Amino acid sequence: FNKSSASLTVDDTDVTAYYSALYGDEFNAEDGNTTNVVMLPCEAYIPVTVITAEQKAALDSVIAKIDAIGEVTLESGDAINTAKAEFDALPLDIQDLVSNQQILADAEKEYDTIKNVYGKIDAIGEVTYSKADAISEADEAYKALADEQKAKITNAETLENAKSALDLILAEIDGVVNKIEAIGTVTASKEHEISDARTAYDALADDSKA
């Protein structure tokens, strides 16, 4: 590889490399070059990006911060955000030189996925009948995760407890409905059944009565 004696600068966008090659041909004293192959001068066009020392330092910093993310967990938010902020601050042509930028993109996607499920579970709060849809949505999101992602959901037990609590609430509601339906035609003899159904209904939480 040959180049001029002048050093490359940030204004250089490409270099042309010239090189020579040795060619081993069949040769004898009578016929000389028996294959008559002629080697032509070789030329290669190589796009390059010349960066300053400051840009190289920034580039190295971003690569190191991405590498430092490691396995993505719910605790990885700060590391990912820091690496992403530094990456975005690089000029576009320097961003192209970040060799592990796909790792950053994958880490962002993974973090958003597990954070979203964690957030759905955390938002359930106190379990009431009105939380049935929220519990179902959180459960579906959790079940859609891969096993290794499920292991990262630190409040998965909260979801299981919420599902169990909701099952009890639904059972209580079904019990009241059954008592009311068992009354049938209202007569004087149904006073006990009506009182029993009323007591069970009054014991329900307000949002379970709707």
Helices and strands as residue ranges (DSSP letters): E 14-19, E 27-28, E 32-33, E 42-47, H 53-67, H 77-89, H 92-95, H 101-122, G 129-131, H 132-143, H 147-150, H 156-183, G 188-190, H 191-202, H 206-209
